[in-house]
Amino acid sequence: MTNEEILALDRQYNQHPWLPGETNALPIARGEGIYFYDGSGKRYTDMSCQLSCSNLGFSIEPIKDAIKAQLDRFAYVAPAHAFEAKSVLAQKLVQLAGGSFAKVFFTCGGSDANEAALNMARTVTGRQKILSRYRSYHGSTLGSGNISGDPRRFALENPAANGFLKFYDPYIYRRGGTAEEYLAQLEEQILYEGASEIAAVFVEPVTGANGVIIPPDGYLQGLRALTKKYGILLVCDEVMAGFGRTGKAFSFQHWGIEPDIIVFAKGVTCGYVPLGGVIVCRQIADHYQNRVFQFGLTYSGHALACAAGAATLQYYEDHHIFARVTERGKLLGALLEEQKAKHPCVGDVRYLGLFSAVELVKNRRTKEPLVPYGQPNQTMPRIFALLRERGFSTYGRENNINITPPLIITPQQLREAFAALDEVLSIIDKEVEG
Ligand SMILES: Cc1ncc(COP(=O)(O)O)c(C=O)c1O
């Protein structure tokens, strides 16, 4: 089919997520390594790994081979059955999590994994209320959408889905404060809400879509202590930050804590086949030992996904990917700091491993965001289009450009991509107050 034919059918028959029906999609022809190519043959460096999921790029042969081999045995069996790839992958995940983690429940992606965590948290504690942060995204199904803090929750907030409470992120660039102050405020909120009513606190340990907000040291340790003090479960949503994105298997491991539930998706298969799930601690696994887990999905533990997942984790291990991310992250950090020093439109740059964001401002001194919070605007889409024209593909929310390059990117590829970013930021510089 020609690009025009593809686009005509796309416009007529596909509703794209988070976009109006009338939309102009980019027709993609193929992917190779860290690049993808549109129908005209133009090359894009995938500086966001699509939606921060295609973390190993498009050409990892052992993952493709594992999927093909599984397809030759069987593509799917019902979740009640056992098979090699599912057993192996669950064991690998529990080992990667370490500590007292004990069991895995598989879903099809991140939203339903958060639904599973929500179900478990409420059932295990017998409590209803859920605390999560304003600048967070946990999914778009009814439960995960209500746990989410960013404006995407508004469409889902429903008077029937009550008990979802929000607290402030340790967003030091905008709100200042110390870890202790944020924790004291949260403890006060917990007491006002009734500690014995709260089932769980859900956090992205390093916030992803909403601008890569990295907590100050002591924050997650304090949050763990606080939740333990009140018998509240701590759920770490590692859907975006997990599997080496920050240089560790899971981002909470930077702060030496252990949550009760880990929510994962994306990097577990790097997008080769959709997969998500939860890894639960011994106490939760034991709770269900003789009780039914009242939750299920036809495609829980899909065979092709488990085969892709087992091969992906093996690839991370064989190629020392997490250690390489830490090393490559130093270059990413240096390049980002250079951009910040050079461009008045850059208010802040935040990075950990290969997880990063550039926060754009109208005025560096007042920190006025380049676009107002939660409002539709043309400025950020134009910036992403300018980047895309230069072969730099990424996305972001609010006034942030998220940069989450493939974990296998080379120093030269990273420098080449940053030349495009530099050009676009120079254009934006002319539109800000400096
Ligand atoms: C932290 C986090 N949690 C959950 C989700 C939802 O995952 P999915 O889109 O696979 O349902 C996302 C998606 O971007 C995410 O970033």
The ligand as a MOL file (V3000), in Angstrom:
LIG
                    3D

  0  0  0     0  0            999 V3000
M  V30 BEGIN CTAB
M  V30 COUNTS 16 16 0 0 0
M  V30 BEGIN ATOM
M  V30 1 C 4.3680 4.7100 35.1230 0
M  V30 2 C 3.3160 4.1520 34.2300 0
M  V30 3 N 2.3830 3.3340 34.7400 0
M  V30 4 C 1.4290 2.7880 33.9760 0
M  V30 5 C 1.3290 3.0720 32.6290 0
M  V30 6 C 0.2450 2.4590 31.7970 0
M  V30 7 O 0.7660 1.4390 31.0410 0
M  V30 8 P -0.0130 0.9040 29.7210 0
M  V30 9 O -0.0640 2.0530 28.7750 0
M  V30 10 O 0.8400 -0.2550 29.2810 0
M  V30 11 O -1.3610 0.4620 30.1470 0
M  V30 12 C 2.2880 3.9110 32.0470 0
M  V30 13 C 2.2200 4.2120 30.6050 0
M  V30 14 O 2.8850 5.0800 30.0930 0
M  V30 15 C 3.2950 4.4690 32.8610 0
M  V30 16 O 4.2240 5.2850 32.3590 0
M  V30 END ATOM
M  V30 BEGIN BOND
M  V30 1 1 1 2
M  V30 2 1 2 3
M  V30 3 2 2 15
M  V30 4 2 3 4
M  V30 5 1 4 5
M  V30 6 1 5 6
M  V30 7 2 5 12
M  V30 8 1 6 7
M  V30 9 1 7 8
M  V30 10 2 8 9
M  V30 11 1 8 10
M  V30 12 1 8 11
M  V30 13 1 12 13
M  V30 14 1 12 15
M  V30 15 2 13 14
M  V30 16 1 15 16
M  V30 END BOND
M  V30 END CTAB
M  END
